[in-house]
Amino acid sequence: MWKAFQRYRALDPQARALFWRAAFLLPRIALSLRFYGFVRTRDSFQKQILQAPASPIDHPPEQALQNTCRMVKAAGHYGALHPTCLVESLALWYLLQKQGVAVNLRIGVRKTADEFEAHAWVEYAGAALNQPDERHRHYAAFDRGFSDLPGDPS
């Protein structure tokens, strides 16, 4: 625990703020999914993004992408809630969208033996951000991203 606290203290103020935003966002998303379902939860967060849009950026610095991914992962690891891939991906998608980074929430499925499984991840420029081990490649992704706004042609 002491090492974790030392790593936290070594973070810059922006990374600390991201950590706390993610720490409060993860349980909020988990509760919303449980009580309202995926579509209503996603739509609620899309409204928040549209109400206070950030200026879109063409090429975000790699450091900003990695930092946001790390803070969401850390908030999930050290928080009271250990989020599912969907909760974590929705939080990452929301935080990056609020920073003006155009990312897509992707969901894929697979069937192994007698089990049907689903997995969620966030993509930027076709690369999965929160999947360093390429786990998402074992799932057949839906053609359309689940973060697309209603009426978008993509």
C-alpha positions in Angstrom: 0.0 0.0 0.0 2.9 2.3 0.8 4.3 1.9 -2.7 1.0 2.7 -4.3 0.8 5.9 -2.2 4.3 6.9 -3.2 3.4 6.3 -6.9 0.3 8.5 -6.4 2.3 11.3 -4.8 4.8 11.2 -7.7 2.0 11.9 -10.2 1.6 15.3 -11.7 -1.5 17.3 -10.7 -3.3 16.5 -14.0 -2.8 12.8 -13.6 -4.1 13.0 -10.0 -7.2 14.8 -11.2 -7.8 12.2 -13.9 -7.4 9.4 -11.2 -10.0 11.0 -9.0 -12.4 11.6 -11.9 -12.1 8.0 -12.9 -12.5 6.8 -9.3 -15.8 8.6 -9.0 -16.9 7.8 -12.5 -16.5 4.0 -12.4 -19.1 3.3 -9.6 -21.4 5.8 -11.2 -21.3 4.0 -14.5 -21.6 0.6 -12.8 -24.8 1.7 -11.0 -26.2 3.3 -14.1 -25.7 0.2 -16.1 -27.3 -1.9 -13.4 -30.4 0.3 -13.0 -30.8 1.8 -16.5 -29.0 -0.5 -18.9 -26.4 0.1 -21.5 -28.3 2.3 -24.0 -29.6 4.8 -21.4 -26.3 5.0 -19.7 -24.4 5.6 -22.9 -26.9 8.2 -24.0 -26.7 10.0 -20.7 -22.9 10.3 -20.9 -23.1 11.4 -24.6 -25.5 14.2 -23.6 -22.9 15.4 -21.0 -20.2 15.3 -23.7 -22.3 17.3 -26.1 -23.4 19.8 -23.5 -19.8 20.8 -22.8 -17.8 19.7 -25.9 -14.1 20.0 -25.8 -12.4 21.3 -29.0 -11.6 18.2 -31.0 -7.9 17.5 -31.6 -6.5 15.7 -34.6 -3.5 14.0 -33.1 -3.6 13.9 -29.3 -0.2 13.5 -27.7 0.6 9.8 -27.0 1.3 10.7 -23.4 -2.3 12.0 -22.8 -3.8 8.8 -24.2 -1.5 6.6 -22.1 -2.0 8.8 -19.0 -5.8 8.6 -19.2 -5.7 4.8 -19.8 -3.3 4.4 -16.8 -5.5 6.5 -14.5 -8.7 4.6 -15.3 -6.9 1.3 -14.8 -5.4 2.5 -11.5 -8.8 3.8 -10.3 -10.3 0.4 -11.1 -7.5 -1.5 -9.4 -7.3 0.6 -6.2 -10.9 1.6 -5.9 -13.6 -0.2 -4.0 -15.2 -1.4 -7.2 -13.4 -3.8 -9.6 -15.0 -2.8 -12.8 -16.0 -5.0 -15.7 -14.5 -4.3 -19.1 -17.7 -2.4 -20.1 -17.6 -0.1 -17.1 -13.9 0.6 -17.5 -14.3 1.2 -21.3 -17.2 3.5 -20.8 -15.2 5.5 -18.3 -12.2 5.7 -20.6 -14.3 6.6 -23.6 -16.1 9.4 -21.6 -12.9 10.9 -20.2 -11.1 10.9 -23.6 -14.2 12.4 -25.3 -14.3 15.1 -22.7 -10.6 15.9 -23.6 -11.6 16.2 -27.3 -10.2 12.9 -28.4 -12.3 11.1 -31.0 -12.4 7.5 -29.7 -14.9 4.6 -30.3 -16.3 2.2 -27.8 -16.3 -1.3 -29.3 -18.0 -4.4 -28.2 -17.3 -7.9 -29.5 -18.6 -11.4 -28.9 -17.4 -15.0 -29.1 -18.7 -18.4 -28.3 -16.5 -20.9 -26.7 -17.7 -24.4 -25.9 -21.1 -23.8 -24.3 -20.5 -20.2 -23.3 -21.3 -16.9 -25.0 -18.9 -14.1 -24.0 -18.8 -10.4 -24.7 -16.0 -7.9 -24.3 -15.7 -4.1 -24.5 -12.7 -1.9 -25.3 -11.9 1.6 -26.6 -10.3 2.3 -30.0 -8.4 5.3 -31.2 -7.3 5.3 -34.9 -8.1 1.6 -35.1 -5.9 0.6 -32.2 -7.3 -0.7 -28.9 -6.2 1.6 -26.1 -7.1 -0.4 -23.0 -6.1 -3.8 -24.4 -2.3 -4.1 -24.2 -2.4 -7.9 -24.5 -4.6 -7.8 -27.6 -7.4 -9.7 -25.9 -10.0 -8.0 -28.0 -8.7 -9.8 -31.1 -10.4 -13.0 -29.9 -13.8 -11.4 -30.2 -15.8 -10.6 -33.3 -16.5 -6.9 -33.0 -19.8 -5.4 -34.1 -19.4 -3.4 -37.4 -20.6 -0.2 -35.8 -19.0 1.4 -32.7 -21.3 1.6 -29.7 -20.3 5.2 -29.1 -21.5 6.5 -32.4 -24.0 9.3 -32.0 -27.5 8.6 -33.3 -27.7 9.6 -36.9 -23.9 9.4 -37.5 -23.2 7.6 -40.8 -20.2 5.7 -39.4 
